[in-house]
Amino acid sequence: MQLIFCVREHNFDEIGMGHQLGFPAIRGVDAISATANVEGFTPLTAIARTYGWQRDYLERASAECNQRQEVAVLNMLTPNLLLVPKTKGDSGWLPDADRLATDLLAAVSHLRVSALHFTHFGFLQGTPPEMEMRRILELLLSPLQKSSLKVLYWDIDQRGLNALIRLYRAAARQYRLGVAEPQIYAAPTYEWHVADRLPDGNSMHEFVKGRPHFSS
């Protein structure tokens, strides 16, 4: 399986408000995995805007997903959406993260997904959840892990990139992987652009995709 870290660089407004506003899609993925949270400007609501998914449908599905505490498969959407219940990161019960990651991979295999967009760490609030990321990496990279995946695109907030690279290197040494360094892709950013000038001198702005500022 090919693992690619997609670095998400958020703008001042997103970081200041704690809201993810933009989501650049990746062409050719069979499925997206996202945290079941549509309360406010969350990554899932940004994903829904990009793909034109109905918010009320996602609200019902997210509520049931969190109530059941199990991965939900929404295969009526394109691409498939795999909802994962909300966790508390390193402050929560880490065996739950192990179980949910295992359930996610089981859903991936059931759907025969070959390309997955893994979005759970694309917008971080506070300290990167290193223990949770380490457990997921170890599960994905383990030689004993069998799945249909050929490529996994792992979204990572730029503020957590260094921690994730360090964790990858440790896992690569542990499992003696042939690829000692991770592949890194700088995702497009989103910026405010002037859409129109009003007669009174004010202007209307729109949030549009720009070019990536990050370079590895």
N, C-alpha and C positions, 0 to 999 in steps of 0.2 A: 504494500500500500504506500502510495506517495502522500506525504504530509506537507502541506504548504501553509505557512503562517501569513495571514492577510492582515497587514498592519492598518488599523483605523486611526487616523489622526482627526480629532474633533476640534471644532473651532471654539473660540472664546465663549460664545453664547451657549453652546451645548454644555461645556464644562461648568460654566458659572451657574446655569439653571439646573444642571443635573438631568438634562433632557437629551435624548438622541433624536435628532430631527431628520437626518438623511440616512439612506441605506443604498449603497451601490451594489446591485445584483451581480452575480457571476453567471455567465452564460454556460449552459450545458450541464448544470447540476440536476440530478434526479430528485433531490430532496433538500429541505432546509430543516435544521433542528434549532428550536428557539425556546426560551423560557416562557412559560405560560403566564404572562403578565401583560394586560392591556390597560392598566390603570395609569393614565397619563401618557406622556411622551416617552414610551419605552422602546427598546429595540424591536419588539414584536409589532408595535403600532407603526414604526418606521418601515418595517418589512411589508406590512399590509398595505401601506400607501404606495409603495413601489410596485407591488403586484396587483393592486386593485381589489384586494380581498375585503369582504364585508366585515365591519367591526363587530356588529351584533352577533354574528356567527362565531367569531373568535372569542368574544366575551363568554358565551355559553360554553364553548369547548374548553376555554382556560379554567373556568370555574369548576367544571367537572374533573378536569385533569388534576387540579390542586386538591380537590376533595378526595379523589381516589388515590392520590400520591403514586401515580404510575404514568408511564409514557403514553400519550395519546397519538394515534395515527389519523391524520386528516388527508386521506388519499383522494378526496373529491377536488382538492385544490391542485393547481399546477404552478410550480412543482409541488410534490408531496410535502406536507408540513408535519413534522414530528414535534409535538409539544412535550416539554419536560417540566415537571412541577418545580415551583420556586424552592430554592434551598437558601441556607444562611451562610454559604461559603465556609471558611475555616472556623467560624464561630458556631456552626451547626453540628449536626450529627454526621460525621464523615462516612460511616458505613452506608448512609442513605445515598450519598453521592456515588459510591461504588455500585450500589444496586441499580440506581437510575442509569448510570453509564452502561452497565451490562444490559439493562432493558432496552436502551436506545440501540445498541448494536444488534440486539435480537430483532428489533423492528426493522432495522436497515437490511438485515439478511432476509427477513420475511418478504420485504418489498423488492428484494434483489437490487438495491441501490448501489450504483457503482461510483457516483460522485456526490458527496455530501457537503453542504455548506453549514458549518458548525459555528453558530453565532453567539454563544453564551458568554464569551469574555470580550466582546467587541466594544462594550462601553462599561467601564469600571467606575465604581464609586468607592473611594477610599483605597486601602491597601490591597494589592492584588492577592487573591486567595491561593497562595502558593501550594498549600497542602492539597487542596481540591484539584488544582491543575496537575500536580504531580501524580496523583492517583489515576486521573484520566489518561495522562500520557503513558503511564506504565501499562495500563490496560490496553491502550491502542497499539503500543509498540511491542508488546510481549510476543515472542515467537509462537506461543501457544494459541494466540488469538486468531481465529478463523472468521472471515466475513466476506461479503460480496464486494466490499469497498476496493476501488482501485485508486481513488484520490479523495482526500479529506481536506477541505479548505477551512482552516481554523482562524476565525476572526479574533484578533487581539488588539485591545486598546494600546496605543503607543506607550502609554504610561506603565503598562505591564509587560512590555516586550522583553526587556532585559531579564526579568525574572523567568519568563517562559523559555527563553533561549538557554539560560542556565539549567533549568529543569530538563530540557531536552538533551543537553549534553550529558547530564548525569544518567539519564535513562539510556542514551546511546552507549555509554561505557558499560552500564549494568548488563545490557543485552548484547553487547559486542556487535552493534549494528555497523553496517558498511558505510552508512552516511553519518559522519560525526557531527556535521553542521546542518541546521535546518534550512529549508528553502524559505525565502522571505519575499513577499510581494507587497508593494506599497499600493494600497487601495486608493481610489480617487477620494478627494475631500469634497465637502460641500461648502459653498460660500454664498453670502448675500450679494446679489447683483441688482442694479437699478433696472427695473422693468419699465417704468414710465415716469415722466415728469408732469406734475400737476400745475395748473395755471397759477396757483397761489405760491409756487416755489417749492412746495414739498415734493416728495418722490415716493413711488411705490417700489418695494423691493420683493424679489423672489429668491428662494433658497434653491440654488442649482448646483449641479455637479461641476467641480473644478478639477484641477490636476493635483496629483499627490505631491506633497511637500517633503515627505520623508524619503531618505535614501539610506540604504543599508551599508 
